[in-house]
Amino acid sequence: MAPQPYPQPAPQPYPQPAPQPYPQPAPYPQPNGAPPAPQSPTTYVPPSQPYPPVQPYAAPQPYPAPTGGDAAFRHGRSGNGEVIVDLAAVGALAATALLVRQDAADGSAGAFLFFAGLAGGGAAGWLLTEAYPADAGAAHATSLGLLAGTANGALLIQPTRWTDPDQVFGLLLLGGAAGTAGGFVYGQTADLTSGQATLIGNLALLGSATAAFAAISGSRDGRFGGWEDATLALGLDAGVLGGALIAPSVDWSPRRSKVVLASTAIGALLGGVVSSLITSPGNSDSANGDLVAGCMIGGMWGGFGLGILMTQGSEPDSRFSRATGGSAVTVAPFAGDRGQIGMIAAGSW
């Protein structure tokens, strides 16, 4: 008897869950008390929200100027080294005057005292600039005061008849110290720029050179006496005083001041060249001397005026360009259209 196949059970369908309706979301409240919009059973449409009102920018506020101790550093410390050198020179001059007065014979002790005076003056200059920082204008005024004061001390030797070495060095020390102190105080008070200080030096050069040439032309005995001394002192001091009165009112940049100074020196050189071409060996020494002096004086003043005319279109000093042509530094809040926030600074640096 043949075997019978094993009966296979019929496949049963997998039970399917009954479809459930999609839950409807809660009505979204509308602004301004409007009734909720009807929602479809299967679609959720959120209501449109208006953008928040744009807040106006605040008015720009000027950047506050430095006050107190920060104001002393507004022009930097670019001239501190020059002031320290000036004070070191005064210290060395004081040590030399002491050596001459004591008639020191020991070379080692003399060298030690000289370098001690040099170091002491430099240390005094460092302490001074730590308390009162010097910019380039104040430093140049200090150096000019040192030179002018020392020159005035030398011009007092003949009128006072102090011809002993200790007296001579005493006059030089007195004039140098007084001139250095006066130049530093004036430079700090007038708040000079580098170009203004250079202009004072230029006028001092013109005054002293003009007085020297006038003394040469007016001298008839060939000796350096009281009249020549007074003429030189008057020309030097008039140039320094005139420059000190004029300089704060000009806006010359350092470059323009240097160009005018170079033009003055070139004018003197050209005046000397012209005088050498027109002098004659047959003239007397006094006539030739007067001609040379006149040509060099005219060349110096002509070069000074020509330098001013050539540099009329130069840019003023940066301090004055910021004060007149530039904009003040302003700070304002910033809010972007994508949520950015920050600060905006604008102006001239």
C-alpha positions as a Markdown table, in Angstrom:
| # | Residue | x | y | z |
|---|---|---|---|---|
| 1 | Met | 0.0 | 0.0 | 0.0 |
| 2 | Ala | 1.5 | 3.3 | -1.1 |
| 3 | Pro | 2.2 | 6.0 | 1.7 |
| 4 | Gln | -0.2 | 8.9 | 1.8 |
| 5 | Pro | 1.3 | 12.4 | 1.8 |
| 6 | Tyr | 1.2 | 14.4 | 5.0 |
| 7 | Pro | -1.6 | 16.8 | 4.9 |
| 8 | Gln | -0.4 | 20.5 | 4.9 |
| 9 | Pro | -2.3 | 23.1 | 6.9 |
| 10 | Ala | -3.8 | 25.9 | 4.8 |
| 11 | Pro | -2.0 | 29.3 | 5.4 |
| 12 | Gln | -3.9 | 31.7 | 7.6 |
| 13 | Pro | -4.0 | 35.4 | 6.7 |
| 14 | Tyr | -2.0 | 37.7 | 9.2 |
| 15 | Pro | -4.5 | 39.7 | 11.1 |
| 16 | Gln | -4.5 | 43.3 | 10.1 |
| 17 | Pro | -5.2 | 46.1 | 12.7 |
| 18 | Ala | -8.2 | 48.2 | 12.2 |
| 19 | Pro | -7.3 | 51.6 | 10.8 |
| 20 | Gln | -7.3 | 54.4 | 13.4 |
| 21 | Pro | -8.2 | 58.0 | 12.6 |
| 22 | Tyr | -5.3 | 60.5 | 12.7 |
| 23 | Pro | -5.7 | 62.6 | 15.9 |
| 24 | Gln | -6.5 | 66.1 | 15.2 |
| 25 | Pro | -4.2 | 68.7 | 16.8 |
| 26 | Ala | -5.6 | 71.2 | 19.1 |
| 27 | Pro | -6.7 | 74.5 | 17.5 |
| 28 | Tyr | -3.9 | 77.0 | 17.5 |
| 29 | Pro | -4.9 | 80.3 | 19.2 |
| 30 | Gln | -4.9 | 83.3 | 16.9 |
| 31 | Pro | -3.6 | 86.7 | 17.9 |
| 32 | Asn | -5.8 | 89.6 | 18.8 |
| 33 | Gly | -8.5 | 87.2 | 20.1 |
| 34 | Ala | -9.6 | 85.9 | 16.7 |
| 35 | Pro | -11.4 | 82.4 | 16.7 |
| 36 | Pro | -9.2 | 79.4 | 15.9 |
| 37 | Ala | -9.0 | 78.4 | 12.3 |
| 38 | Pro | -10.6 | 75.0 | 11.3 |
| 39 | Gln | -8.1 | 72.3 | 10.8 |
| 40 | Ser | -8.3 | 69.3 | 8.4 |
| 41 | Pro | -8.1 | 65.8 | 9.8 |
| 42 | Thr | -4.8 | 65.1 | 8.3 |
| 43 | Thr | -3.1 | 68.5 | 7.7 |
| 44 | Tyr | -1.8 | 71.0 | 10.3 |
| 45 | Val | -1.3 | 74.5 | 9.1 |
| 46 | Pro | 0.3 | 76.8 | 11.7 |
| 47 | Pro | -0.8 | 80.4 | 11.6 |
| 48 | Ser | 1.7 | 82.9 | 10.2 |
| 49 | Gln | 3.5 | 85.0 | 12.9 |
| 50 | Pro | 4.4 | 88.6 | 12.2 |
| 51 | Tyr | 8.1 | 89.6 | 12.6 |
| 52 | Pro | 8.8 | 91.5 | 15.8 |
| 53 | Pro | 9.1 | 95.2 | 15.2 |
| 54 | Val | 12.7 | 96.4 | 14.4 |
| 55 | Gln | 14.2 | 98.3 | 17.2 |
| 56 | Pro | 15.8 | 101.6 | 16.1 |
| 57 | Tyr | 19.6 | 102.0 | 16.5 |
| 58 | Ala | 20.8 | 104.1 | 19.3 |
| 59 | Ala | 22.5 | 107.4 | 18.5 |
| 60 | Pro | 26.3 | 107.0 | 18.0 |
| 61 | Gln | 28.2 | 107.9 | 21.1 |
| 62 | Pro | 31.6 | 109.6 | 20.8 |
| 63 | Tyr | 34.5 | 107.6 | 22.1 |
| 64 | Pro | 35.5 | 109.1 | 25.5 |
| 65 | Ala | 38.8 | 110.9 | 25.5 |
| 66 | Pro | 41.4 | 109.6 | 27.9 |
| 67 | Thr | 41.5 | 111.3 | 31.3 |
| 68 | Gly | 43.7 | 111.3 | 34.3 |
| 69 | Gly | 46.9 | 109.4 | 33.9 |
| 70 | Asp | 46.0 | 108.2 | 30.4 |
| 71 | Ala | 46.1 | 111.7 | 29.1 |
| 72 | Ala | 49.8 | 112.0 | 29.8 |
| 73 | Phe | 50.4 | 109.2 | 27.3 |
| 74 | Arg | 48.3 | 110.4 | 24.4 |
| 75 | His | 51.3 | 111.2 | 22.3 |
| 76 | Gly | 53.5 | 108.2 | 23.4 |
| 77 | Arg | 57.0 | 108.2 | 24.8 |
| 78 | Ser | 58.9 | 108.7 | 21.5 |
| 79 | Gly | 61.0 | 111.5 | 23.0 |
| 80 | Asn | 62.0 | 110.0 | 26.3 |
| 81 | Gly | 65.4 | 108.9 | 25.1 |
| 82 | Glu | 66.3 | 112.3 | 23.7 |
| 83 | Val | 65.4 | 114.0 | 27.1 |
| 84 | Ile | 67.5 | 111.4 | 28.9 |
| 85 | Val | 70.5 | 112.2 | 26.7 |
| 86 | Asp | 70.0 | 115.9 | 27.3 |
| 87 | Leu | 70.0 | 115.4 | 31.1 |
| 88 | Ala | 73.1 | 113.2 | 30.8 |
| 89 | Ala | 74.9 | 115.9 | 29.0 |
| 90 | Val | 74.0 | 118.4 | 31.8 |
| 91 | Gly | 75.3 | 115.9 | 34.3 |
| 92 | Ala | 78.6 | 115.5 | 32.4 |
| 93 | Leu | 78.9 | 119.2 | 32.2 |
| 94 | Ala | 78.4 | 119.5 | 36.0 |
| 95 | Ala | 81.0 | 116.8 | 36.7 |
| 96 | Thr | 83.5 | 118.6 | 34.4 |
| 97 | Ala | 82.9 | 121.9 | 36.1 |
| 98 | Leu | 83.5 | 120.2 | 39.5 |
| 99 | Leu | 86.7 | 118.7 | 38.2 |
| 100 | Val | 88.0 | 122.0 | 37.0 |
| 101 | Arg | 87.0 | 123.8 | 40.1 |
| 102 | Gln | 88.7 | 121.2 | 42.4 |
| 103 | Asp | 91.7 | 121.0 | 40.0 |
| 104 | Ala | 91.7 | 117.2 | 40.2 |
| 105 | Ala | 95.1 | 115.7 | 39.3 |
| 106 | Asp | 94.1 | 112.0 | 39.6 |
| 107 | Gly | 93.1 | 110.8 | 36.2 |
| 108 | Ser | 91.2 | 107.8 | 37.5 |
| 109 | Ala | 89.2 | 109.8 | 40.0 |
| 110 | Gly | 88.5 | 112.4 | 37.3 |
| 111 | Ala | 87.2 | 109.7 | 34.9 |
| 112 | Phe | 85.1 | 108.1 | 37.6 |
| 113 | Leu | 83.6 | 111.5 | 38.5 |
| 114 | Phe | 82.9 | 112.3 | 34.9 |
| 115 | Phe | 81.1 | 109.0 | 34.2 |
| 116 | Ala | 79.2 | 109.4 | 37.6 |
| 117 | Gly | 77.9 | 112.7 | 36.5 |
| 118 | Leu | 76.9 | 111.3 | 33.1 |
| 119 | Ala | 75.1 | 108.4 | 34.7 |
| 120 | Gly | 73.5 | 110.6 | 37.3 |
| 121 | Gly | 72.2 | 113.0 | 34.7 |
| 122 | Gly | 70.8 | 110.1 | 32.7 |
| 123 | Ala | 69.1 | 108.6 | 35.7 |
| 124 | Ala | 67.6 | 112.0 | 36.5 |
| 125 | Gly | 66.3 | 112.2 | 33.0 |
| 126 | Trp | 64.8 | 108.7 | 33.2 |
| 127 | Leu | 62.9 | 109.6 | 36.4 |
| 128 | Leu | 61.7 | 112.9 | 34.9 |
| 129 | Thr | 60.3 | 111.2 | 31.8 |
| 130 | Glu | 58.7 | 108.5 | 34.0 |
| 131 | Ala | 56.7 | 111.2 | 35.7 |
| 132 | Tyr | 56.2 | 113.4 | 32.6 |
| 133 | Pro | 56.4 | 111.4 | 29.4 |
| 134 | Ala | 57.9 | 113.4 | 26.5 |
| 135 | Asp | 56.8 | 113.2 | 22.9 |
| 136 | Ala | 59.0 | 114.2 | 20.0 |
| 137 | Gly | 58.0 | 117.9 | 20.2 |
| 138 | Ala | 58.8 | 118.2 | 23.9 |
| 139 | Ala | 62.1 | 116.4 | 23.4 |
| 140 | His | 63.2 | 118.6 | 20.6 |
| 141 | Ala | 62.3 | 121.7 | 22.6 |
| 142 | Thr | 64.5 | 120.3 | 25.5 |
| 143 | Ser | 67.5 | 119.8 | 23.2 |
| 144 | Leu | 67.0 | 123.3 | 21.7 |
| 145 | Gly | 66.9 | 124.8 | 25.2 |
| 146 | Leu | 70.1 | 123.0 | 26.1 |
| 147 | Leu | 71.9 | 124.4 | 23.1 |
| 148 | Ala | 70.5 | 127.9 | 23.4 |
| 149 | Gly | 71.3 | 128.0 | 27.1 |
| 150 | Thr | 74.8 | 126.8 | 26.7 |
| 151 | Ala | 75.4 | 129.3 | 23.9 |
| 152 | Asn | 74.1 | 132.2 | 26.1 |
| 153 | Gly | 76.4 | 131.1 | 28.9 |
| 154 | Ala | 79.3 | 131.2 | 26.5 |
| 155 | Leu | 78.3 | 134.7 | 25.3 |
| 156 | Leu | 78.4 | 135.9 | 28.9 |
| 157 | Ile | 82.1 | 135.2 | 29.3 |
| 158 | Gln | 83.3 | 138.4 | 27.7 |
| 159 | Pro | 80.9 | 140.8 | 29.3 |
| 160 | Thr | 81.4 | 139.3 | 32.8 |
| 161 | Arg | 85.1 | 139.0 | 32.2 |
| 162 | Trp | 85.0 | 135.6 | 33.9 |
| 163 | Thr | 87.9 | 134.0 | 32.1 |
| 164 | Asp | 89.1 | 131.5 | 34.7 |
| 165 | Pro | 88.4 | 127.9 | 33.7 |
| 166 | Asp | 86.1 | 127.2 | 36.7 |
| 167 | Gln | 84.2 | 130.4 | 36.0 |
| 168 | Val | 83.8 | 129.6 | 32.3 |
| 169 | Phe | 82.5 | 126.1 | 33.0 |
| 170 | Gly | 80.2 | 127.5 | 35.7 |
| 171 | Leu | 78.6 | 129.9 | 33.2 |
| 172 | Leu | 78.2 | 127.0 | 30.7 |
| 173 | Leu | 76.7 | 124.8 | 33.3 |
| 174 | Leu | 74.3 | 127.5 | 34.5 |
| 175 | Gly | 73.2 | 128.4 | 31.0 |
| 176 | Gly | 72.8 | 124.7 | 29.9 |
| 177 | Ala | 70.8 | 123.7 | 33.0 |
| 178 | Ala | 68.5 | 126.7 | 32.8 |
| 179 | Gly | 68.0 | 126.2 | 29.1 |
| 180 | Thr | 67.3 | 122.5 | 29.4 |
| 181 | Ala | 64.7 | 123.1 | 32.2 |
| 182 | Gly | 63.1 | 125.9 | 30.3 |
| 183 | Gly | 62.9 | 124.0 | 27.1 |
| 184 | Phe | 61.4 | 120.9 | 28.8 |
| 185 | Val | 58.7 | 123.0 | 30.6 |
| 186 | Tyr | 57.9 | 124.9 | 27.4 |
| 187 | Gly | 57.6 | 121.7 | 25.4 |
| 188 | Gln | 55.3 | 120.1 | 27.9 |
| 189 | Thr | 53.2 | 123.3 | 28.3 |
| 190 | Ala | 52.9 | 124.2 | 24.6 |
| 191 | Asp | 52.3 | 120.5 | 23.6 |
| 192 | Leu | 54.4 | 121.0 | 20.5 |
| 193 | Thr | 54.6 | 118.6 | 17.6 |
| 194 | Ser | 57.9 | 117.5 | 16.1 |
| 195 | Gly | 57.4 | 119.9 | 13.1 |
| 196 | Gln | 56.7 | 122.9 | 15.3 |
| 197 | Ala | 59.9 | 122.2 | 17.4 |
| 198 | Thr | 61.9 | 122.0 | 14.2 |
| 199 | Leu | 60.6 | 125.3 | 13.1 |
| 200 | Ile | 61.8 | 126.9 | 16.3 |
| 201 | Gly | 65.3 | 125.5 | 15.7 |
| 202 | Asn | 65.2 | 126.8 | 12.1 |
| 203 | Leu | 64.3 | 130.3 | 13.3 |
| 204 | Ala | 67.0 | 130.2 | 16.0 |
| 205 | Leu | 69.5 | 129.2 | 13.3 |
| 206 | Leu | 68.4 | 132.1 | 11.1 |
| 207 | Gly | 68.5 | 134.6 | 14.0 |
| 208 | Ser | 71.9 | 133.6 | 15.3 |
| 209 | Ala | 73.4 | 133.3 | 11.8 |
| 210 | Thr | 72.0 | 136.7 | 10.8 |
| 211 | Ala | 73.4 | 138.2 | 14.0 |
| 212 | Ala | 76.8 | 136.6 | 13.4 |
| 213 | Phe | 77.0 | 137.9 | 9.8 |
| 214 | Ala | 75.9 | 141.3 | 11.0 |
| 215 | Ala | 78.6 | 141.3 | 13.7 |
| 216 | Ile | 81.2 | 140.4 | 11.0 |
| 217 | Ser | 80.0 | 143.2 | 8.8 |
| 218 | Gly | 79.9 | 145.8 | 11.6 |
| 219 | Ser | 83.2 | 144.9 | 13.1 |
| 220 | Arg | 86.0 | 147.3 | 12.1 |
| 221 | Asp | 88.8 | 146.4 | 14.5 |
| 222 | Gly | 88.9 | 142.7 | 13.7 |
| 223 | Arg | 88.3 | 141.7 | 17.4 |
| 224 | Phe | 85.5 | 139.9 | 19.1 |
| 225 | Gly | 84.3 | 142.3 | 21.7 |
| 226 | Gly | 81.2 | 143.4 | 23.7 |
| 227 | Trp | 79.3 | 144.7 | 20.6 |
| 228 | Glu | 79.7 | 141.4 | 18.8 |
| 229 | Asp | 78.7 | 139.4 | 21.9 |
| 230 | Ala | 75.6 | 141.5 | 22.4 |
| 231 | Thr | 74.7 | 141.1 | 18.7 |
| 232 | Leu | 75.0 | 137.3 | 18.7 |
| 233 | Ala | 73.0 | 137.0 | 22.0 |
| 234 | Leu | 70.3 | 139.3 | 20.7 |
| 235 | Gly | 70.0 | 137.3 | 17.4 |
| 236 | Leu | 70.0 | 133.9 | 19.0 |
| 237 | Asp | 67.4 | 134.8 | 21.7 |
| 238 | Ala | 65.2 | 136.7 | 19.2 |
| 239 | Gly | 65.1 | 133.7 | 16.9 |
| 240 | Val | 64.3 | 131.3 | 19.8 |
| 241 | Leu | 61.6 | 133.7 | 21.2 |
| 242 | Gly | 60.1 | 134.4 | 17.9 |
| 243 | Gly | 59.9 | 130.7 | 17.1 |
| 244 | Ala | 58.4 | 129.9 | 20.4 |
| 245 | Leu | 55.6 | 132.4 | 19.8 |
| 246 | Ile | 55.0 | 131.4 | 16.1 |
| 247 | Ala | 55.4 | 127.6 | 16.3 |
| 248 | Pro | 52.2 | 126.7 | 18.2 |
| 249 | Ser | 50.0 | 128.4 | 15.6 |
| 250 | Val | 51.4 | 126.4 | 12.6 |
| 251 | Asp | 50.4 | 122.9 | 11.5 |
| 252 | Trp | 53.6 | 121.9 | 9.7 |
| 253 | Ser | 54.3 | 118.2 | 9.5 |
| 254 | Pro | 57.8 | 117.0 | 10.5 |
| 255 | Arg | 58.6 | 116.4 | 6.8 |
| 256 | Arg | 57.7 | 120.0 | 5.8 |
| 257 | Ser | 59.7 | 121.5 | 8.6 |
| 258 | Lys | 62.8 | 119.4 | 7.6 |
| 259 | Val | 62.4 | 120.4 | 4.0 |
| 260 | Val | 62.2 | 124.1 | 4.9 |
| 261 | Leu | 65.3 | 123.7 | 7.2 |
| 262 | Ala | 67.2 | 122.0 | 4.4 |
| 263 | Ser | 66.2 | 124.8 | 2.0 |
| 264 | Thr | 67.5 | 127.3 | 4.5 |
| 265 | Ala | 70.9 | 125.6 | 4.6 |
| 266 | Ile | 71.1 | 125.2 | 0.8 |
| 267 | Gly | 70.3 | 128.9 | 0.5 |
| 268 | Ala | 73.2 | 129.8 | 2.7 |
| 269 | Leu | 75.5 | 127.5 | 0.7 |
| 270 | Leu | 74.4 | 129.1 | -2.6 |
| 271 | Gly | 74.9 | 132.5 | -1.1 |
| 272 | Gly | 78.5 | 131.6 | -0.2 |
| 273 | Val | 79.1 | 130.3 | -3.8 |
| 274 | Val | 77.7 | 133.5 | -5.3 |
| 275 | Ser | 79.8 | 135.7 | -3.1 |
| 276 | Ser | 83.0 | 133.8 | -4.0 |
| 277 | Leu | 82.2 | 134.5 | -7.7 |
| 278 | Ile | 81.6 | 138.2 | -7.3 |
| 279 | Thr | 84.3 | 139.1 | -4.8 |
| 280 | Ser | 87.5 | 140.6 | -6.1 |
| 281 | Pro | 91.0 | 140.2 | -4.7 |
| 282 | Gly | 91.5 | 144.0 | -5.2 |
| 283 | Asn | 88.9 | 144.8 | -2.7 |
| 284 | Ser | 89.7 | 145.3 | 1.0 |
| 285 | Asp | 89.2 | 142.5 | 3.4 |
| 286 | Ser | 86.3 | 144.4 | 5.1 |
| 287 | Ala | 84.6 | 144.9 | 1.8 |
| 288 | Asn | 84.9 | 141.3 | 0.8 |
| 289 | Gly | 83.7 | 140.2 | 4.3 |
| 290 | Asp | 80.7 | 142.4 | 4.1 |
| 291 | Leu | 79.9 | 141.0 | 0.6 |
| 292 | Val | 80.2 | 137.4 | 1.8 |
| 293 | Ala | 78.1 | 138.0 | 4.9 |
| 294 | Gly | 75.4 | 139.8 | 2.9 |
| 295 | Cys | 75.2 | 137.1 | 0.2 |
| 296 | Met | 74.9 | 134.3 | 2.8 |
| 297 | Ile | 72.3 | 136.2 | 4.9 |
| 298 | Gly | 70.2 | 136.8 | 1.7 |
| 299 | Gly | 70.7 | 133.2 | 0.6 |
| 300 | Met | 69.5 | 131.8 | 4.0 |
| 301 | Trp | 66.4 | 133.9 | 4.2 |
| 302 | Gly | 65.7 | 133.3 | 0.5 |
| 303 | Gly | 66.0 | 129.6 | 1.0 |
| 304 | Phe | 63.7 | 129.8 | 4.0 |
| 305 | Gly | 61.0 | 131.6 | 2.1 |
| 306 | Leu | 61.4 | 129.4 | -1.0 |
| 307 | Gly | 61.0 | 126.3 | 1.2 |
| 308 | Ile | 57.8 | 127.6 | 2.6 |
| 309 | Leu | 56.4 | 128.3 | -0.9 |
| 310 | Met | 57.4 | 124.9 | -2.2 |
| 311 | Thr | 55.7 | 123.0 | 0.6 |
| 312 | Gln | 52.4 | 124.9 | 0.7 |
| 313 | Gly | 50.5 | 121.9 | -0.6 |
| 314 | Ser | 52.0 | 119.5 | 2.0 |
| 315 | Glu | 49.7 | 117.7 | 4.3 |
| 316 | Pro | 49.5 | 119.1 | 7.8 |
| 317 | Asp | 50.6 | 117.2 | 10.9 |
| 318 | Ser | 48.5 | 114.2 | 11.6 |
| 319 | Arg | 47.4 | 115.7 | 14.9 |
| 320 | Phe | 45.8 | 118.7 | 13.1 |
| 321 | Ser | 44.4 | 116.5 | 10.3 |
| 322 | Arg | 42.5 | 114.4 | 12.9 |
| 323 | Ala | 41.3 | 117.5 | 14.7 |
| 324 | Thr | 40.0 | 119.3 | 11.5 |
| 325 | Gly | 39.5 | 116.9 | 8.6 |
| 326 | Gly | 39.0 | 113.5 | 10.3 |
| 327 | Ser | 35.9 | 112.2 | 12.1 |
| 328 | Ala | 35.7 | 111.5 | 15.8 |
| 329 | Val | 35.7 | 107.9 | 16.9 |
| 330 | Thr | 32.1 | 106.8 | 17.5 |
| 331 | Val | 30.7 | 103.5 | 18.9 |
| 332 | Ala | 27.1 | 102.3 | 18.2 |
| 333 | Pro | 25.3 | 99.0 | 18.8 |
| 334 | Phe | 24.6 | 96.7 | 15.8 |
| 335 | Ala | 21.8 | 94.2 | 15.3 |
| 336 | Gly | 21.6 | 92.1 | 12.1 |
| 337 | Asp | 18.6 | 90.8 | 10.3 |
| 338 | Arg | 19.5 | 87.2 | 11.3 |
| 339 | Gly | 19.9 | 87.8 | 15.0 |
| 340 | Gln | 23.5 | 89.1 | 15.0 |
| 341 | Ile | 24.4 | 91.5 | 17.7 |
| 342 | Gly | 27.5 | 93.5 | 18.4 |
| 343 | Met | 29.1 | 97.0 | 18.3 |
| 344 | Ile | 30.3 | 99.2 | 15.5 |
| 345 | Ala | 33.3 | 101.6 | 15.9 |
| 346 | Ala | 34.0 | 104.2 | 13.2 |
| 347 | Gly | 36.4 | 107.1 | 13.0 |
| 348 | Ser | 40.0 | 107.9 | 12.3 |
| 349 | Trp | 43.0 | 106.3 | 14.0 |
